[in-house]
Amino acid sequence: MHTRRTSPLIAVLAGLALVATGVAAPAESAPTTPASAPVASARVAAADSTWTPRGEDHPNTTVIKDLAIPMSDGVTLRGDLMLPANADGKAVDQKLPVIVTITAYNKSLQGAAGGLAGGDPSYLVKRGYAQLTVDARGTGSSEGTWQAFAARENKDAGEVMTWAHEQPWSNGDTAMTGPSYMGISQIWAGSAQPPGLKALFPQVPGADVYRDVVASGGQLDVGFIPLWLGLVTGTGIVPPAVTAGDPASGLNALLSHLGGALSFTTPLLLNAVLGREPAYDGAFYKERSAINVVDKVNVPTFFISGEYDLFQRGTPLLFENLQQRGVPTKMIVGPWDHLQGSSGDDVDQAGYGELAELQLRWFDHYVKGMPDPTLDFDIAPLTYYEQGTGDWRTSQKWIGSQLRATSYRLSGSATTGLENGSLTTGQVSAGTADVLPIPVAGLCTRSMNQWTAGLPNATGLANACLENNALNDRAGVVFETEPVDEPVAIQGPINAHLYVSSLGGDGMLSVAVEDVAPDGTVSRLTGGWQVISLRELDASRSRYLDGKLIQPFHPFTKASRKPLRNGAVAPVDVEVFPMGAKIQKGHRLRLAVQAFDVPHLLPSLPDVLGTLTVIRIHSSAQYPSELTLPTIGAATKAGNHP
C-alpha cells in the first residue's frame, strides 16, 4: 500500500497559479482517518484473483518531442511520443497500440509534476504500448487560444485520436489515460467515436461544469476555479512555448497564449464576479459539460473517483450513464481529494492492485484483446470506500434496488453555537433555527481542503481540519439524531429539504452531513450548497427513490431567480453530494447548516448584501423540513420522477 507522493512542483505550480490569477482578474466505532492516511482496515476485494501483472517486454523508453498534429482548422497541436526502446535506447521497430493523454498543463512540465499528471506512462510503454501526450489547443507548445473545453477544443480531441490511429508507428488501436482535465478530454474524444478507439481510463473527471465545480448551489467557486485558470494560463507561458524544430510555430503559440489570458481568462472571471452571464448556467457551460455527450461514448471505460474530490458529484453520473447503456464500465471511489485521485497512488487500497496494473489489465483486454476471463469476477462494477468503518464495499450499481429512501425530520429549535435541534423518524416538535451570516464558516473543515484541490493536505496544513468538524459546526445550527441503535449505511446522493425564510430575501444554505462519535468527534461525510433565490426545481431532471427526492436539479438561470419576499417561508432542496458511509451503532447522524463555506464559495458582487442576512429554518407539521438519504436496505425502485 502506498502513501501519495508529493512533488515539489505541485507547490510551485500552486503558487504560480495564484500569481497568474491575481494578475488576470479579481458495528464498532472507527475514527475517520485523514484523507492522506493509509486505510488500515481496507479489505482485499479480489483475494481469489488469479490475474497477475505481466512483466516488461522492453527495458527502456525513448521520447520524440513536439510532433506536429494538424487540426482541421489549420492550427497545429504538439505532442510528445514515448516509445519502448531496446537496451541501447533505440526505439523498437514495430507498430504499437497508442495510449493518448491530452493535457492543458504543459506536457513539458508534467513529467516533473509527480502525481499531478497521473501515473507513470513508462509502465505501459515498457509493456508494448506507445504513449502520446498532447498539449491542448492554446496550452504548452500547441498553437491556438485556450478557451477551456470550447467546442473547437472538444472537436480537437476526436481529431487527435484519429491522427494517432493513422500514424506509421501505430497499429491502429488507441486508448486514453489521465486525470481531471485529461479525464474530461477522454469523454469528449470518446463522444466523437474516432476510428480505432478501444478503451478509456479517466481519473476524477467532471461531468456538469456548473454544478460540479464552478458554482455548486449557485455561488461562485473562489477556492479552485481562479487557482485552476491561473495554473493553465501560467503553464502556457512559463517556460516559453517555443518549439525548437519550428520556431515560428512556437512564437505564434506563445503570443496566442498571452492573448488568451486577455481574451478569455480575464473577461470570464470579471463577468462572473460582476454577476453577468458566467454566474448562471446556460449555453457557455452546456458547451463545456461532458455529461451532455457521454451518451455517445461506447467504449469500455474505467473510472477513478474521490469522495473528497472536486468532481465527487460528476464522476458517478458518467459511470451510471455508461452502465445503464450496457457499456463495459467500472468505478472505484476512494477517500481521496483531487490531487490524491489524480495521482492514483492509493488506488491499490481498494484491493485490485496499483493504478498502472489496473490500466494494464484494462488495456490488455480491451485494446490488445488478451483473454481475461476473471476480470468481471475479480473487479466489481462499483467499489467504494465506506466512511465511518474504513471498509471497502462493492455494489452492482450506484443507485439501485439495494437502496431505500430514509428520511429524518428536523425537530425542535436550534441556536447557533449553543443548542442543537433533533433529527428523528418519529414525532416532530415545532421549532425554528436562525442561521447567522458568519463569513469564516468553512475555514476549518474538509470542504476547505476539497475545494482547493487538496493542496492544504498535500502541504500538511489541513490535518486538524480534516479530523474534526466540531469547531466549524459552531458557526451554524445543528440537528442530530440520538445515538443510533442499528448502523445506518448510506450510498449515493442526498437531499436536504428545508423550509426557510430570510430577512434579506436570499442567502445561501451550506449543508454538511456528519457522523458524531461517542467521544464527540465530528466527521464531515459530505456537503451541499444552495442559494435560496435559485431554489426553483426541475423535477423532470431530478432523481427520486421510493418517491422521495434524493438528487434535486435546479436550473440556476437568471430567469429562475426568485428572492423571498415579506417574510415568506418556502421549501429549498439542497443537493448534498454523493458518498458511501456507515453511521455506527452508538454514533449520531448530524445535519449542520451554515450560511457560508469559505474559501469554497462566495456570492457575485451584486449579491453580497443579500447574503449578509439571517436565514430562519422552520420545522413543524406545517413545514416538514427533512434530510433524505439513500440507505442500504430492502429492495425498492430507483429512477427519475415517478
LINWO-V548453 format. One record per residue. N is the residue number from 0. PHI is phi in degrees with one decimal (none if undefined). Layout:
N;PHI  N;PHI
//
This chain:
0;none  1;-100.0  2;-104.1  3;-68.3  4;-76.8  5;-113.1  6;-78.0  7;-58.1  8;-67.6  9;-58.5  10;-65.4  11;-63.7  12;-64.0  13;-63.0  14;-63.8  15;-59.6  16;-62.3  17;-64.4  18;-63.8  19;-63.3  20;-67.1  21;-62.0  22;-74.2  23;-75.0  24;-179.6  25;-50.7  26;none  27;-95.3  28;-74.9  29;-138.6  30;-62.6  31;-69.4  32;-85.7  33;-57.7  34;-60.4  35;-87.3  36;-86.8  37;-61.4  38;-98.7  39;-65.0  40;-92.6  41;-62.9  42;-97.3  43;-75.4  44;-81.1  45;-128.7  46;-62.3  47;-93.8  48;-64.9  49;-100.3  50;-79.2  51;-132.4  52;-66.1  53;-77.5  54;-80.5  55;-72.4  56;-92.0  57;-138.9  58;-81.6  59;-134.5  60;-134.5  61;-140.7  62;-122.6  63;-103.1  64;-91.2  65;54.2  66;-62.9  67;-84.4  68;-121.0  69;-76.0  70;-98.2  71;-66.7  72;-98.1  73;95.2  74;-75.9  75;-104.6  76;-92.7  77;-124.9  78;-138.0  79;-101.2  80;-110.0  81;-99.6  82;-121.1  83;-67.2  84;-134.9  85;-76.8  86;-60.6  87;-85.3  88;85.8  89;-86.0  90;-60.1  91;-67.1  92;-98.6  93;-159.2  94;-78.2  95;-132.4  96;-67.5  97;-113.1  98;-96.7  99;-115.3  100;-128.1  101;-108.0  102;-123.5  103;-104.8  104;-107.8  105;73.2  106;-57.0  107;-72.0  108;-94.5  109;-62.5  110;-60.7  111;-101.8  112;-95.0  113;59.2  114;-75.3  115;-57.2  116;-103.3  117;96.1  118;-78.0  119;-79.3  120;-68.3  121;-64.6  122;-59.3  123;-73.9  124;-62.4  125;-68.5  126;-110.6  127;97.2  128;-119.8  129;-101.3  130;-119.2  131;-112.7  132;-110.5  133;-117.6  134;-74.9  135;-61.8  136;-48.7  137;79.0  138;-131.6  139;52.9  140;-97.9  141;-84.7  142;-74.6  143;96.9  144;-111.6  145;-75.9  146;-135.7  147;50.6  148;62.5  149;-67.8  150;-55.3  151;-67.6  152;-63.9  153;-65.0  154;-66.3  155;-54.2  156;-57.2  157;-65.9  158;-69.9  159;-60.6  160;-66.1  161;-64.5  162;-60.9  163;-62.0  164;-61.8  165;-96.8  166;-75.2  167;-65.9  168;-89.4  169;-102.2  170;-86.8  171;98.7  172;-97.9  173;-133.6  174;-151.7  175;-140.3  176;-138.3  177;129.0  178;-98.8  179;57.6  180;-53.9  181;-68.1  182;-72.9  183;-63.9  184;-58.2  185;-64.5  186;-65.6  187;-64.4  188;-63.9  189;-61.8  190;-68.2  191;-77.8  192;50.7  193;-68.6  194;-63.9  195;91.2  196;-71.2  197;-113.8  198;-164.5  199;-129.0  200;-144.1  201;-84.1  202;-103.3  203;39.7  204;-85.7  205;-91.4  206;-121.7  207;-114.3  208;-55.5  209;-68.1  210;-75.7  211;-68.4  212;-147.1  213;-67.3  214;-150.8  215;-57.2  216;80.6  217;107.6  218;-98.4  219;-83.2  220;-75.6  221;-110.0  222;-87.0  223;-105.1  224;-58.7  225;-61.4  226;-60.3  227;-68.3  228;-60.0  229;-66.6  230;-62.6  231;-64.8  232;-63.1  233;-65.9  234;-72.2  235;-75.1  236;-123.5  237;-131.6  238;-71.3  239;-55.6  240;-81.4  241;-115.8  242;-94.7  243;-59.2  244;-77.0  245;-149.1  246;-60.3  247;-63.5  248;-64.5  249;-63.6  250;-66.9  251;-60.2  252;-62.5  253;-61.6  254;-64.4  255;-68.0  256;-67.3  257;-63.0  258;-64.7  259;-62.9  260;-62.3  261;-87.2  262;-93.7  263;-121.6  264;-62.3  265;-63.6  266;-61.1  267;-61.5  268;-63.3  269;-63.4  270;-67.3  271;-65.9  272;-62.3  273;-83.2  274;77.5  275;-86.5  276;-48.9  277;-64.6  278;-79.7  279;-123.1  280;-74.0  281;171.8  282;-60.1  283;-58.0  284;-81.3  285;-60.2  286;-61.7  287;-106.8  288;-104.2  289;-64.8  290;-60.5  291;-79.5  292;-125.9  293;-63.7  294;-70.5  295;-99.9  296;-86.1  297;-125.4  298;-106.7  299;-54.5  300;-136.5  301;-112.2  302;-102.6  303;-114.4  304;-131.2  305;-130.8  306;-74.9  307;-118.3  308;-89.5  309;-58.1  310;-107.2  311;-51.9  312;-78.9  313;-79.8  314;-57.2  315;-60.2  316;-65.8  317;-65.3  318;-57.6  319;-63.6  320;-60.2  321;-65.3  322;-63.3  323;-64.7  324;-94.1  325;81.7  326;-78.0  327;-56.6  328;-153.9  329;-141.8  330;-145.1  331;-112.2  332;-116.0  333;-114.0  334;-82.6  335;-123.3  336;-84.8  337;-68.5  338;-66.1  339;-67.2  340;-65.5  341;-69.6  342;-70.2  343;70.8  344;-63.5  345;-104.1  346;-61.1  347;-63.6  348;-60.4  349;-72.3  350;98.0  351;-109.4  352;110.1  353;-75.5  354;-55.0  355;-62.4  356;-67.8  357;-64.1  358;-62.6  359;-59.0  360;-63.6  361;-63.8  362;-76.6  363;-57.0  364;-77.5  365;-91.4  366;-100.9  367;-86.6  368;76.0  369;-72.4  370;-62.2  371;-149.6  372;-65.2  373;-102.8  374;-54.9  375;-75.6  376;-72.1  377;-72.9  378;-118.4  379;-67.3  380;-55.6  381;-131.6  382;-128.3  383;-138.7  384;-81.0  385;-97.4  386;-63.5  387;99.3  388;-114.3  389;79.0  390;-86.7  391;-103.0  392;-115.2  393;-120.6  394;-154.2  395;-77.6  396;-139.0  397;-71.7  398;-123.5  399;-152.7  400;-71.1  401;-77.1  402;-111.1  403;-134.6  404;-85.6  405;-121.9  406;-111.8  407;-114.0  408;-84.2  409;-73.9  410;-141.5  411;77.3  412;-100.3  413;-138.5  414;-124.9  415;-51.9  416;74.7  417;-126.2  418;-119.2  419;-95.3  420;-86.9  421;-116.7  422;-113.5  423;-149.4  424;-98.9  425;-106.5  426;-70.3  427;-106.8  428;-101.5  429;-66.2  430;-172.7  431;-138.0  432;-145.5  433;-95.2  434;-92.4  435;-86.9  436;-79.9  437;-105.3  438;-74.2  439;-99.8  440;-60.2  441;105.4  442;-66.5  443;-115.7  444;-161.4  445;-60.6  446;-58.8  447;-58.6  448;-70.9  449;-60.0  450;-92.6  451;-115.9  452;67.9  453;91.7  454;-62.1  455;-58.9  456;-66.4  457;-64.9  458;-100.7  459;77.3  460;-97.6  461;-113.3  462;-57.6  463;-63.0  464;-73.0  465;-77.5  466;-88.4  467;-150.5  468;-95.6  469;-60.5  470;-62.8  471;-63.5  472;-64.0  473;-72.1  474;-90.8  475;-155.1  476;-107.5  477;-130.6  478;-126.7  479;-147.6  480;-79.0  481;-69.6  482;-52.4  483;-74.9  484;-79.2  485;-129.6  486;-58.9  487;-115.2  488;-96.5  489;-118.1  490;-148.1  491;117.8  492;-79.2  493;-130.6  494;-123.2  495;-105.3  496;-101.0  497;-118.6  498;-87.7  499;-135.2  500;-129.0  501;-144.7  502;-61.7  503;-96.7  504;87.8  505;-150.1  506;118.6  507;-122.1  508;-97.2  509;-105.4  510;-110.9  511;-125.7  512;-101.2  513;-137.5  514;-115.9  515;-105.8  516;-77.1  517;-56.9  518;-85.3  519;94.1  520;-64.9  521;-109.0  522;-102.5  523;-75.1  524;-86.9  525;-166.9  526;-145.0  527;-155.0  528;-144.8  529;-157.7  530;-75.4  531;-61.4  532;-70.4  533;-105.9  534;-77.3  535;-50.2  536;-109.5  537;-98.4  538;-64.4  539;-67.8  540;-110.1  541;-91.0  542;-114.1  543;-125.0  544;-136.5  545;55.5  546;77.4  547;-104.6  548;-71.4  549;-120.6  550;-145.5  551;-71.7  552;-124.6  553;-107.1  554;-64.7  555;56.2  556;-100.5  557;-63.7  558;-67.4  559;-84.7  560;-71.6  561;-140.0  562;-61.7  563;-76.0  564;-118.7  565;53.2  566;72.5  567;-61.9  568;-104.9  569;-140.0  570;-78.2  571;-126.5  572;-96.5  573;-105.4  574;-73.3  575;-100.8  576;-65.8  577;-73.7  578;-168.7  579;-122.9  580;-159.6  581;-135.1  582;-82.7  583;-72.0  584;-53.5  585;89.4  586;-90.5  587;-116.3  588;-89.3  589;-124.1  590;-115.1  591;-111.4  592;-127.0  593;-132.9  594;-105.5  595;-139.1  596;-142.2  597;-97.5  598;-94.6  599;-69.7  600;-125.0  601;-144.4  602;-74.1  603;-67.5  604;-56.5  605;-65.0  606;-103.6  607;-60.4  608;-63.7  609;-67.2  610;-82.9  611;-84.7  612;-143.9  613;-88.3  614;-104.2  615;-107.0  616;-95.2  617;-110.1  618;-139.4  619;-173.1  620;-62.2  621;-74.5  622;-122.6  623;-79.4  624;-67.5  625;-157.4  626;-113.3  627;-113.0  628;-117.2  629;-81.3  630;-113.5  631;-78.1  632;-168.1  633;-65.9  634;-60.1  635;-154.4  636;-101.1  637;-121.4  638;162.8  639;-84.9  640;-54.7  641;-66.8
//
